[in-house]
Amino acid sequence: MSERSQSTQSEGQSALTGQHAGVSSSAEPTALVASLEAVHAELSQQLKLLTGLKKGVELLRAKGALQRLDLLTESNEKLAEAVPSNEHLSGAWSAMRELLREQEQLRRAGLRAELLTALSQRAQREEIAFQLLSEHPLEVLLSPLVLSLDLDKGRGQLEYAREGLVEVESEVSAIFEARKKAMERLRKQATEAPVFFEHLVSAYRLTLLHQGKSFGEAVELVDLLLPLSLVSVETKRWRSTSLAKLPEMSRALFAYQLHRLRQQGLLEYKGQRIDLGTATGGSTKDKRNVLFIPVSPTEGQYYLSLRVHRI
């Protein structure tokens, strides 16, 4: 080979080497690495989800689980959040989801019918007025209290004058025991109607003094709660009774006492009359500022204010 040819070949190899001089054979392909990380994260999420769903399915396979509405509802909610992408699971998955929804609806309807029948029968035996008041939410009258039920959670709440008294399991014996105790508390805490009338007038005068108003002007009902707690304590005990130990005048108890005053015809007493001002329009938007007073076990009205005047 001539010197010229050798020189040309050498120059070509140098040029080729120069083209790859800036590329290392051990360099990481960044785009591929990022793609692998993204796939790994997605697979990890899918695996975590499928593991959780598998545990949920195994829980429902336990004896008696398909009769528990709380488990059925919870499982349906969780299973609805994700559908496995595996094609070989799709048929079984769809069939199970549909049957599970049907079972939830059947169990809810069955539980509702069983519970309402049992409540009605127990109320009849104990001579307590019972009435279905509402389907959504599910509410029944166990006079004079209202029971609001959440079948999915297996819980209920007993109320008086739309004020919660106590939460209870949606089981007949537990409900009636809780109702009995709630009524005993209300009756024990309540004072005789004539005594309460005088307490209410005293609390009204105290509120007028604090607000700089004159006798006969209206004050808001909820502003009387604390003064009522104070005047219910004998004056001789004021020095030894801290605010923390004042007997509570709850909203439910206040409504109960006002209802009894009206029921016993004692909104007028000893030359004085109590007038209640109804809550209308915007005043009823915030229920903390108004008070619901029953006129019967199933009817009543929101009131905003009260005033006392001489007759």
PAZAPA-4460 file (N, C-alpha, C; in steps of 0.05 Angstrom, whole numbers, plus 32768, in hexadecimal, padded with zeros to 4 digits):
% residues 311
    n_x    n_y    n_z   ca_x   ca_y   ca_z    c_x    c_y    c_z   seq   type   mol
   8011   7FE8   8000   8000   8000   8000   8012   8019   8000     1      M     A
   800A   802D   7FF0   801A   8045   7FED   8017   8056   8006     2      S     A
   802A   8068   800A   8029   807A   8021   8010   808B   8020     3      E     A
   8008   8093   8008   7FF0   80A4   8005   7FD7   8095   800E     4      R     A
   7FD5   807B   8007   7FBD   806B   800F   7FBC   8068   802D     5      S     A
   7FD4   8061   8038   7FD4   805E   8056   7FCC   8078   8064     6      Q     A
   7FD4   808E   8059   7FCE   80A8   8065   7FB0   80AD   8063     7      S     A
   7FA3   80A7   804D   7F86   80AB   8049   7F76   809A   805C     8      T     A
   7F7E   807F   805F   7F70   806D   8071   7F72   8076   808E     9      Q     A
   7F8A   8080   8095   7F8F   808A   80B1   7F7D   80A2   80B6    10      S     A
   7F7B   80B4   80A3   7F6A   80CB   80A6   7F4D   80C4   80A9    11      E     A
   7F44   80AF   809A   7F28   80A6   809C   7F21   809B   80B7    12      G     A
   7F34   808A   80C2   7F30   807F   80DC   7F2F   8094   80F2    13      Q     A
   7F40   80A8   80EE   7F41   80BE   8102   7F27   80CE   8101    14      S     A
   7F1C   80D2   80E9   7F02   80E0   80E7   7EEC   80D1   80F4    15      A     A
   7EEB   80B5   80F0   7ED6   80A4   80FC   7ED8   80A5   811A    16      L     A
   7EF1   80A3   8123   7EF5   80A3   8140   7EEC   80BE   814C    17      T     A
   7EF1   80D3   813D   7EE9   80EE   8146   7ECB   80F1   8148    18      G     A
   7EBB   80E3   8137   7E9E   80E5   8138   7E93   80DA   8152    19      Q     A
   7EA0   80C6   815D   7E96   80B9   8176   7EA5   80C1   818E    20      H     A
   7EB6   80D5   818B   7EC7   80DD   81A2   7EB7   80E6   81BA    21      A     A
   7E9F   80F3   81B5   7E8F   80FE   81CC   7E7B   80EA   81D7    22      G     A
   7E79   80D1   81CD   7E65   80BE   81D6   7E72   80A7   81E4    23      V     A
   7E69   80A2   81FE   7E74   808C   820E   7E62   8074   820B    24      S     A
   7E6D   805C   8208   7E5D   8044   8206   7E4E   803D   821F    25      S     A
   7E57   8049   8236   7E4A   8043   824F   7E36   8058   8258    26      S     A
   7E30   806C   8247   7E1D   8081   824E   7E00   8076   8250    27      A     A
   7DF1   8081   8264   7DD5   8078   8268   7DC2   8085   8253    28      E     A
   7DB1   8075   8246   7D9E   8081   8234   7D87   808E   8244    29      P     A
   7D88   80A8   8249   7D76   80B5   825C   7D58   80B2   8255    30      T     A
   7D51   80B3   823C   7D35   80B0   8235   7D2A   8094   823C    31      A     A
   7D3B   8080   8237   7D32   8065   823E   7D30   8061   825C    32      L     A
   7D43   806C   826B   7D43   806A   8288   7D29   8077   8293    33      V     A
   7D23   808E   8289   7D0A   809C   8293   7CF2   808C   828C    34      A     A
   7CF1   8080   8275   7CDA   806F   826D   7CD8   8057   827F    35      S     A
   7CEE   804A   8285   7CEE   8032   8296   7CE4   803A   82B2    36      L     A
   7CED   8051   82BC   7CE4   805A   82D7   7CC6   805F   82D7    37      E     A
   7CBC   806B   82C2   7C9F   8071   82C0   7C8F   8057   82C0    38      A     A
   7C98   8043   82B0   7C8A   8029   82AF   7C8B   801B   82CA    39      V     A
   7CA3   801C   82D7   7CA6   8010   82F1   7C92   801C   8306    40      H     A
   7C90   8036   8305   7C7E   8044   8318   7C61   803C   8313    41      A     A
   7C5A   803A   82F9   7C3F   8033   82F2   7C39   8016   82FA    42      E     A
   7C4C   8004   82F5   7C48   7FE8   82FD   7C46   7FE5   831C    43      L     A
   7C56   7FF5   832A   7C55   7FF4   8347   7C3A   7FFD   8351    44      S     A
   7C30   8012   8345   7C15   801C   834C   7C00   8008   8347    45      Q     A
   7C02   7FFB   832F   7BEE   7FE7   8327   7BEF   7FCF   833A    46      Q     A
   7C08   7FC7   8342   7C0B   7FB0   8354   7C00   7FB7   836F    47      L     A
   7C05   7FCF   8379   7BFA   7FD7   8393   7BDC   7FD7   8392    48      K     A
   7BD0   7FE1   837C   7BB3   7FE2   837A   7BA8   7FC6   8378    49      L     A
   7BB3   7FB5   8368   7BA9   7F9A   8365   7BAC   7F8A   8380    50      L     A
   7BC2   7F8F   838E   7BC5   7F82   83A8   7BAF   7F8A   83BB    51      T     A
   7BA9   7FA4   83BC   7B93   7FAE   83CD   7B78   7FA3   83C4    52      G     A
   7B73   7FA1   83AA   7B5A   7F96   83A0   7B57   7F78   83A6    53      L     A
   7B6E   7F6B   83A5   7B6E   7F4E   83AB   7B66   7F4A   83C8    54      K     A
   7B71   7F5B   83DA   7B6A   7F58   83F6   7B4C   7F5E   83FB    55      K     A
   7B42   7F72   83EC   7B25   7F78   83EE   7B14   7F61   83E5    56      G     A
   7B1B   7F55   83CF   7B0C   7F3E   83C5   7B0D   7F27   83D9    57      V     A
   7B25   7F22   83E4   7B28   7F0D   83F8   7B17   7F12   8411    58      E     A
   7B15   7F2C   8419   7B04   7F33   842F   7AE7   7F2C   842A    59      L     A
   7ADE   7F32   8412   7AC2   7F2C   840B   7ABD   7F0E   8409    60      L     A
   7AD2   7EFE   8405   7ACE   7EE1   8403   7ACA   7ED4   841F    61      R     A
   7ACF   7EE4   8434   7ACC   7ED9   844F   7AAF   7ED3   8455    62      A     A
   7AAA   7EC0   8466   7A8F   7EB8   846D   7A7F   7ECF   8479    63      K     A
   7A68   7ED4   846E   7A56   7EE9   8478   7A5C   7F05   846D    64      G     A
   7A72   7F08   845F   7A7A   7F23   8456   7A66   7F2F   8442    65      A     A
   7A5A   7F1E   8432   7A47   7F28   841D   7A2C   7F31   8429    66      L     A
   7A29   7F2C   8443   7A10   7F36   8450   7A15   7F50   845F    67      Q     A
   7A2E   7F59   845F   7A35   7F72   846D   7A34   7F89   845A    68      R     A
   7A21   7F9B   845D   7A1E   7FB1   844A   7A36   7FC4   844B    69      L     A
   7A42   7FC8   8463   7A59   7FDA   8464   7A70   7FD0   8453    70      D     A
   7A75   7FB5   8454   7A8B   7FAA   8444   7A84   7FAB   8426    71      L     A
   7A6B   7FA6   841F   7A63   7FA6   8403   7A66   7FC2   83F8    72      L     A
   7A5D   7FD6   8407   7A5F   7FF2   83FE   7A7C   7FFB   83FB    73      T     A
   7A8C   7FF5   840F   7AA9   7FFD   840E   7AB7   7FEF   83F7    74      E     A
   7AB2   7FD5   83F3   7ABF   7FC7   83DD   7AB7   7FD2   83C2    75      S     A
   7A9D   7FD7   83BF   7A94   7FE2   83A5   7AA1   7FFD   839F    76      N     A
   7AA4   800D   83B3   7AB1   8028   83AF   7ACE   8024   83A7    77      E     A
   7ADC   8012   83B4   7AF8   800E   83AE   7AFC   8000   8393    78      K     A
   7AEC   7FED   838D   7AEF   7FDE   8374   7AE8   7FF0   835C    79      L     A
   7AD6   8004   8360   7ACE   8015   834B   7AE5   8029   8343    80      A     A
   7AF8   802C   8355   7B0E   803F   8350   7B22   8035   833C    81      E     A
   7B23   801A   8338   7B37   8010   8325   7B2D   7FF6   8318    82      A     A
   7B35   7FF3   82FF   7B2F   7FDA   82F0   7B49   7FCF   82E6    83      V     A
   7B50   7FB6   82ED   7B69   7FAA   82E5   7B6B   7FAA   82C6    84      P     A
   7B83   7FAF   82BC   7B87   7FB0   829F   7B8B   7F94   8294    85      S     A
   7B8F   7F80   82A5   7B94   7F65   829B   7B7B   7F5A   828C    86      N     A
   7B7E   7F53   8273   7B68   7F4A   8263   7B5B   7F31   826D    87      E     A
   7B6B   7F1F   8279   7B60   7F05   8281   7B4F   7F08   829B    88      H     A
   7B50   7F20   82A7   7B3F   7F25   82BF   7B26   7F34   82B9    89      L     A
   7B24   7F40   82A1   7B0F   7F53   829C   7AF3   7F47   829D    90      S     A
   7AF0   7F2E   8292   7AD5   7F21   8293   7ACC   7F1B   82AF    91      G     A
   7ADE   7F0E   82BF   7AD7   7F08   82DB   7AD3   7F21   82EB    92      A     A
   7AE3   7F36   82E5   7AE2   7F4F   82F3   7AC6   7F5C   82EF    93      W     A
   7ABE   7F5E   82D6   7AA4   7F6B   82CF   7A8D   7F5C   82DC    94      S     A
   7A8E   7F42   82DB   7A78   7F32   82E6   7A76   7F36   8305    95      A     A
   7A8E   7F36   8311   7A8E   7F39   832F   7A84   7F55   8337    96      M     A
   7A8D   7F69   8328   7A85   7F85   832F   7A67   7F88   832D    97      R     A
   7A5B   7F7D   8318   7A3E   7F7F   8314   7A2F   7F70   832A    98      E     A
   7A38   7F58   8330   7A2B   7F48   8345   7A2E   7F55   8361    99      L     A
   7A45   7F62   8365   7A4B   7F6F   837F   7A38   7F87   8382   100      L     A
   7A34   7F96   836D   7A21   7FAD   836E   7A05   7FA3   8374   101      R     A
   79FD   7F8E   8367   79E2   7F83   836C   79DF   7F7A   8389   102      E     A
   79F4   7F6D   8393   79F3   7F63   83AF   79F1   7F7A   83C3   103      Q     A
   7A00   7F90   83BD   79FF   7FA7   83CE   79E3   7FB3   83CF   104      E     A
   79D6   7FB6   83B8   79BB   7FC1   83B6   79A7   7FAF   83C4   105      Q     A
   79AA   7F94   83C0   7997   7F81   83CD   799B   7F82   83EB   106      L     A
   79B4   7F83   83F4   79B8   7F83   8411   79AE   7F9D   841E   107      R     A
   79B2   7FB3   8410   79A8   7FCD   841B   798A   7FCD   841E   108      R     A
   797C   7FC3   8409   795F   7FC2   8409   7955   7FAF   841F   109      A     A
   7963   7F98   8421   795B   7F84   8435   795F   7F8E   8451   110      G     A
   7976   7F9B   8455   797D   7FA5   8470   7969   7FBB   8478   111      L     A
   7963   7FCC   8465   794F   7FE2   846A   7934   7FD6   8472   112      R     A
   792B   7FC3   8463   7910   7FB7   8469   7911   7FA9   8485   113      A     A
   7926   7F9A   848A   7929   7F8C   84A4   7929   7F9F   84BB   114      E     A
   7939   7FB4   84B8   793C   7FC7   84CE   7923   7FD7   84D3   115      L     A
   7916   7FE0   84BE   78FD   7FF0   84C2   78E7   7FDF   84CE   116      L     A
   78E5   7FC6   84C5   78D1   7FB4   84D0   78D6   7FAF   84EE   117      T     A
   78EF   7FAA   84F5   78F6   7FA5   8511   78F1   7FBD   8522   118      A     A
   78F8   7FD5   8518   78F4   7FEE   8527   78D7   7FF3   852B   119      L     A
   78C7   7FEF   8516   78AA   7FF3   8518   789D   7FE0   852D   120      S     A
   78A5   7FC7   852C   789A   7FB3   853F   78A2   7FBA   855C   121      Q     A
   78BB   7FC1   8560   78C5   7FC8   857B   78B7   7FE1   8585   122      R     A
   78B4   7FF5   8574   78A6   800E   857B   7889   8008   8583   123      A     A
   787C   7FF7   8575   7860   7FF0   857B   785E   7FE3   8596   124      Q     A
   7871   7FD0   859C   7871   7FC3   85B6   7875   7FD7   85CD   125      R     A
   7886   7FEB   85C8   788C   7FFE   85DD   787A   8017   85DC   126      E     A
   7866   8016   85CA   7853   802C   85C7   7860   8046   85C1   127      E     A
   7873   8045   85AE   7881   805D   85A5   7878   8062   8588   128      I     A
   7870   807B   8583   7867   8081   8568   787F   807E   8554   129      A     A
   7879   806F   853E   788D   806A   852A   7883   8073   850F   130      F     A
   7895   807F   84FF   788D   8088   84E4   78A5   808B   84D3   131      Q     A
   78A3   8082   84BA   78B8   8087   84A6   78B6   80A3   849D   132      L     A
   78CB   80B4   84A1   78CA   80D0   849B   78D7   80D6   8480   133      L     A
   78EC   80C8   847A   78FB   80CF   8462   790B   80B7   8458   134      S     A
   790E   80B5   843E   791E   809F   8432   793B   80A7   842E   135      E     A
   793F   80C0   8426   795B   80CA   8420   795E   80E5   842D   136      H     A
   796A   80E7   8445   7975   80D1   8455   795F   80C0   8461   137      P     A
   7966   80A8   846A   7952   8097   8476   794E   80A0   8493   138      L     A
   7935   80AA   8498   792F   80B4   84B3   7914   80A9   84BC   139      E     A
   7913   80A2   84D5   78FA   8097   84E1   78F4   80A6   84FB   140      V     A
   78DB   80A8   8502   78D3   80B3   851B   78D1   809E   8530   141      L     A
   78DF   80A2   8546   78DB   8092   855F   78D4   80A7   8574   142      L     A
   78BB   80AF   8573   78B2   80C7   8580   78BB   80C9   859D   143      S     A
   78C5   80E2   85A5   78C6   80FA   8595   78E1   80FE   8586   144      P     A
   78F1   80E9   8586   790B   80EB   8579   790A   80E1   855C   145      L     A
   791D   80EB   854C   791F   80E2   8531   7939   80D2   852E   146      V     A
   7938   80BC   8521   794F   80AB   851C   7958   80AE   84FF   147      L     A
   7970   80B8   84FB   797B   80BA   84E0   798F   80A3   84DC   148      S     A
   798B   8094   84C6   799B   807B   84C2   79AD   807C   84AA   149      L     A
   79C5   8072   84AD   79D8   806E   8497   79DD   8050   8496   150      D     A
   79CE   8042   8485   79D0   8025   8483   79EB   801B   847A   151      L     A
   79F8   802B   8468   7A12   8023   845D   7A27   8022   8474   152      D     A
   7A25   8034   8487   7A38   8035   849D   7A2F   8025   84B5   153      K     A
   7A16   801D   84B4   7A0B   800E   84CB   7A08   801F   84E4   154      G     A
   7A03   803A   84E0   7A01   804C   84F6   79E8   805D   84F3   155      R     A
   79E0   806A   8509   79C9   807B   8509   79CE   8091   851E   156      G     A
   79BC   80A5   851D   79BD   80BB   8530   79A1   80C2   853A   157      Q     A
   799E   80C4   8554   7984   80CC   855F   7985   80EB   8563   158      L     A
   796F   80F7   855B   796E   8115   855B   7954   811E   8569   159      E     A
   7956   8136   8574   793E   8143   857E   793F   8160   8574   160      Y     A
   792A   8169   8567   7929   8184   855C   7940   8189   8549   161      A     A
   7947   8175   853A   795C   8176   8526   7978   817A   8532   162      R     A
   797A   8173   854B   7994   8175   8559   799D   8159   8560   163      E     A
   79B5   8151   8559   79BF   8136   8560   79C2   8132   857D   164      G     A
   79B8   811B   8587   79BA   8114   85A3   79CF   80FF   85A8   165      L     A
   79CE   80E9   8597   79E1   80D3   859B   79E3   80C3   8582   166      V     A
   79FB   80B8   857C   79FE   80A6   8566   79FB   8089   8570   167      E     A
   79F2   8078   855F   79EC   805D   8567   79EF   804A   8550   168      V     A
   79F5   8030   8556   79F6   801C   8541   79DA   8017   8537   169      E     A
   79D8   8010   851D   79BE   800A   8511   79B4   7FEE   8518   170      S     A
   79B1   7FEA   8532   79A7   7FD0   853D   7990   7FD7   8550   171      E     A
   797A   7FC9   854D   7961   7FD0   855A   7964   7FD4   8579   172      V     A
   796F   7FC1   8586   7972   7FC3   85A3   7983   7FDB   85AB   173      S     A
   7999   7FDF   859C   79AB   7FF6   85A2   799C   8010   859E   174      A     A
   798C   8012   8589   797D   802A   8583   7969   8031   8599   175      I     A
   795A   801D   85A2   7946   8023   85B6   7952   8028   85D1   176      F     A
   7969   801B   85D7   7976   8021   85F0   7981   803E   85F0   177      E     A
   798C   8046   85D9   7997   8061   85D7   7980   8076   85D8   178      A     A
   7969   806F   85CC   7952   8081   85CD   7949   8084   85EA   179      R     A
   7948   806E   85F9   793F   806F   8615   7951   8081   8625   180      K     A
   796B   807E   8622   797E   808E   8632   797D   80AB   862A   181      K     A
   797A   80B1   860F   7979   80CC   8606   7960   80DB   8611   182      A     A
   794A   80CD   8612   7931   80D9   861D   7934   80DD   863B   183      M     A
   7941   80CA   8649   7945   80CD   8666   7956   80E5   866C   184      E     A
   796B   80E9   865B   797C   8101   865F   796D   811B   865B   185      R     A
   795D   811C   8646   794E   8134   8640   793B   813A   8657   186      L     A
   792C   8126   8661   7919   812B   8676   7927   8132   8690   187      R     A
   793E   8126   8695   794C   812B   86AE   7957   8148   86AE   188      K     A
   7961   8151   8697   796D   816B   8695   7958   8181   8694   189      Q     A
   7941   817B   868B   792C   818F   8688   7920   8197   86A4   190      A     A
   7918   81B0   86A6   790A   81B9   86BE   78EC   81BB   86B9   191      T     A
   78DD   81BC   86CE   78C0   81BF   86CA   78BA   81D9   86BB   192      E     A
   78A5   81D8   86AB   789E   81EF   8699   789C   820A   86A8   193      A     A
   788E   820C   86BE   788D   8226   86CC   78A8   8230   86D5   194      P     A
   78B9   821E   86DE   78D4   8225   86E7   78E5   822E   86CF   195      V     A
   78E2   8220   86B9   78F2   8227   86A1   78E9   8242   8696   196      F     A
   78CF   8248   8698   78C5   8262   868F   78D4   8278   869E   197      F     A
   78D6   8276   86B8   78E3   828A   86C8   7901   828B   86C2   198      E     A
   790E   8274   86BE   792A   8273   86B6   792E   8282   869B   199      H     A
   791B   827D   8689   791E   8289   866E   791B   82A7   8670   200      L     A
   7908   82B1   8680   7905   82CE   8683   791E   82DA   8690   201      V     A
   792A   82CC   86A3   7942   82D6   86B0   7959   82D7   869C   202      S     A
   795C   82C2   868C   7971   82C1   8678   796D   82D7   8663   203      A     A
   7954   82DC   865C   794D   82F1   8649   7955   830C   8654   204      Y     A
   794F   8312   866E   7957   832B   867A   7976   832E   867A   205      R     A
   7984   8319   8680   79A1   8319   8681   79AC   8320   8666   206      L     A
   79A1   8314   8651   79AA   8319   8636   79A4   8335   862D   207      T     A
   798C   8340   8635   7986   835C   862F   799B   836E   863B   208      L     A
   79A2   8369   8654   79B5   837A   8662   79D0   837A   8654   209      L     A
   79D8   8362   864C   79F2   835F   863F   79F2   836D   8623   210      H     A
   79DB   836C   8615   79DA   8377   85FA   79D0   8394   85FA   211      Q     A
   79CA   839F   8612   79C2   83BB   8613   79A6   83C0   8608   212      G     A
   7994   83AC   860A   7979   83AF   85FF   7965   83B3   8616   213      K     A
   794D   83BA   860F   7937   83BE   8622   7924   83A7   8623   214      S     A
   7917   83A4   863A   7903   838E   863D   78EE   8390   8627   215      F     A
   78E9   837A   861A   78D5   8379   8605   78E3   8377   85E9   216      G     A
   78FD   837D   85E8   790B   837A   85CE   7913   835D   85CA   217      E     A
   7917   8356   85B1   791E   833A   85AA   793C   8334   85AD   218      A     A
   7942   831C   85B5   795D   8312   85B5   795D   82F8   85A6   219      V     A
   7974   82F0   859C   7976   82D7   858D   7975   82C0   85A0   220      E     A
   7967   82AB   8599   7964   8294   85AA   797E   8287   85B2   221      L     A
   7991   8285   859F   79AA   8277   85A6   79BB   8287   85BA   222      V     A
   79B5   82A1   85BD   79C4   82B2   85D0   79BA   82AC   85ED   223      D     A
   79A5   829D   85EF   799A   8297   860A   79A5   827D   8616   224      L     A
   79B4   826E   8606   79BD   8254   860F   79CF   8256   8628   225      L     A
   79E4   8267   8627   79F6   826A   863D   79E8   8277   8655   226      L     A
   79D9   828D   8652   79CB   8298   8669   79B8   8284   8676   227      P     A
   79AB   8273   8666   799A   825F   8672   79A9   824B   8683   228      L     A
   79C1   8244   867B   79D2   8233   868B   79D8   8240   86A6   229      S     A
   79DE   825A   86A5   79E5   8268   86BE   79CD   826B   86D1   230      L     A
   79B6   8273   86C7   799F   8278   86D8   7992   825F   86E3   231      V     A
   799A   8248   86D7   798F   822F   86E1   799D   8226   86FA   232      S     A
   79B3   8233   8701   79C2   822E   871A   79B8   8241   8730   233      V     A
   79B2   8236   8748   79A9   8247   875E   79BE   825C   8764   234      E     A
   79B5   8274   876A   79C7   828B   876F   79DB   8285   8785   235      T     A
   79D3   8277   8799   79E6   8271   87AF   79FC   825E   87A7   236      K     A
   79FA   8251   878F   7A0F   823F   8785   7A21   824D   8771   237      R     A
   7A1B   8266   876A   7A2B   8274   8756   7A49   8275   875D   238      W     A
   7A4E   827B   8777   7A6A   827E   8780   7A7A   8264   877E   239      R     A
   7A6C   824E   8780   7A7A   8234   8781   7A78   8225   8766   240      S     A
   7A6C   8231   8752   7A68   8223   8739   7A78   8231   8723   241      T     A
   7A8B   8223   8717   7A9A   822E   8701   7A8A   822C   86E7   242      S     A
   7A93   823C   86D3   7A85   823B   86B9   7A86   821F   86AD   243      L     A
   7A9C   8211   86B2   7A9F   81F6   86A7   7A8A   81E2   86B3   244      A     A
   7A80   81E9   86CB   7A6E   81D6   86D8   7A51   81DF   86D6   245      K     A
   7A4C   81F4   86C6   7A30   81FC   86C1   7A21   81E6   86B2   246      L     A
   7A08   81E0   86BA   79F9   81CC   86AB   79F4   81D6   868E   247      P     A
   79F9   81C5   867B   79F7   81CE   865F   79DA   81D1   8656   248      E     A
   79D4   81E7   864A   79BA   81EA   863C   79BF   81E5   861E   249      M     A
   79BC   81CC   8616   79C1   81C6   85FA   79AB   81D0   85E8   250      S     A
   79B0   81D1   85CF   799B   81DA   85BC   7983   81C7   85BD   251      R     A
   7988   81AD   85BE   7972   819A   85BF   7962   819E   85D9   252      A     A
   796F   81A2   85EF   7961   81A5   8608   7950   81BF   8608   253      L     A
   795C   81D5   85FD   794E   81EE   85FB   7934   81EB   85EA   254      F     A
   7937   81DD   85D3   7920   81D8   85C2   790B   81C7   85D1   255      A     A
   7914   81B3   85E0   7902   81A2   85EF   78F3   81B2   8604   256      Y     A
   7901   81C4   8612   78F3   81D4   8626   78DF   81E7   861A   257      Q     A
   78E7   81F4   8604   78D4   8207   85F7   78BB   81F8   85EC   258      L     A
   78C0   81E0   85E2   78A9   81D0   85D8   7896   81CA   85EF   259      H     A
   78A1   81C3   8607   7890   81BC   861E   7881   81D5   8628   260      R     A
   788E   81ED   8627   7880   8205   862E   7868   820A   861D   261      L     A
   786C   8207   8603   7856   820B   85F0   7840   81F5   85F4   262      R     A
   7849   81DC   85F7   7837   81C6   85FA   7825   81C9   8613   263      Q     A
   7831   81D4   8629   7823   81D7   8642   7815   81F2   8645   264      Q     A
   7815   8202   862F   7808   821C   862F   7815   8230   8642   265      G     A
   782F   822E   8645   783D   8240   8657   7850   8254   8649   266      L     A
   7849   825C   8631   7857   8272   8625   784E   828C   8631   267      L     A
   7837   828B   8640   782E   82A1   8651   782D   8297   866E   268      E     A
   7839   82A8   8680   783B   829F   869C   7840   82B7   86AD   269      Y     A
   7831   82BA   86C2   7834   82CF   86D6   7836   82EB   86C9   270      K     A
   7824   82F1   86B7   7823   830B   86AB   7838   8311   8696   271      G     A
   7846   82FD   868D   785A   8301   8678   7856   82ED   8661   272      Q     A
   785E   82F5   8649   785B   82E4   8632   7875   82E2   8623   273      R     A
   787A   82CA   8619   7892   82C5   8608   7889   82C3   85EB   274      I     A
   7895   82D3   85DA   7890   82D2   85BE   78A9   82C8   85AF   275      D     A
   78A4   82B5   859D   78BB   82AA   858D   78BA   82B6   8571   276      L     A
   78D1   82BF   8568   78D2   82CA   854D   78DC   82B5   8539   277      G     A
   78CD   82B0   8524   78D4   829C   8510   78EC   82A4   8500   278      T     A
   78FB   8290   84F7   7912   8295   84E6   7909   8293   84C9   279      A     A
   7910   82A7   84B9   7907   82A7   849D   791F   82AE   848C   280      T     A
   791C   82A7   8472   7930   82AE   845E   794C   82A7   8465   281      G     A
   795E   82BA   8464   797B   82B5   8468   7982   82AD   8484   282      G     A
   7971   82B3   8497   7978   82AD   84B3   7979   828F   84B8   283      S     A
   796D   827F   84A7   796D   8261   84AB   7985   8254   849D   284      T     A
   7995   8263   848F   79AB   8257   8480   79C0   824A   8493   285      K     A
   79C6   8259   84A8   79D9   824E   84BC   79C8   8244   84D4   286      D     A
   79C5   822A   84D6   79B4   821E   84EA   79BE   8223   8506   287      K     A
   79D7   822B   8509   79E2   8231   8524   79D5   8249   8530   288      R     A
   79C9   825A   851F   79BE   8273   8529   79A0   8272   852E   289      N     A
   7994   825B   8529   7977   8257   852D   7972   823D   853C   290      V     A
   7959   823A   8545   7952   8222   8555   7938   8217   854A   291      L     A
   7939   81FD   8545   7920   81EF   853C   7910   81E6   8554   292      F     A
   78F7   81EF   8555   78E6   81E8   856C   78CE   81D7   8561   293      I     A
   78CB   81BE   856A   78B6   81AD   8560   789A   81B7   856A   294      P     A
   7887   81B3   8559   786B   81B7   8562   785D   819C   8564   295      V     A
   7869   8188   8558   785F   816C   8559   7877   815B   8554   296      S     A
   7875   8141   8557   788C   812F   8552   7898   8131   8536   297      P     A
   7887   8139   8522   7890   813A   8507   7891   8156   84FB   298      T     A
   7889   816A   8509   7887   8185   84FE   7893   8199   8512   299      E     A
   789C   81B0   8507   78A7   81C5   8517   78B0   81DC   8506   300      G     A
   78BF   81EF   8512   78C7   8206   8503   78E0   8212   850F   301      Q     A
   78F0   821F   84FE   7908   822C   8508   7901   8248   8513   302      Y     A
   790C   824E   852A   7908   8268   8537   7923   8276   853B   303      Y     A
   7922   8290   853A   793A   82A0   853C   793C   82AF   8556   304      L     A
   7925   82BA   8560   7927   82CD   8576   7911   82C8   858B   305      S     A
   7914   82D6   85A1   7901   82D4   85B7   78FF   82EF   85C5   306      L     A
   78E7   82F6   85CD   78E4   830D   85DE   78CF   8308   85F3   307      R     A
   78D1   8316   8609   78BD   8314   861F   78B0   832F   8623   308      V     A
   7896   832F   8626   7888   8348   862C   7872   8343   8640   309      H     A
   7869   8358   864D   7855   8356   8662   7839   8356   8655   310      R     A
   7826   8348   8661   780B   8347   8656   77F7   8350   866C   311      I     A
***
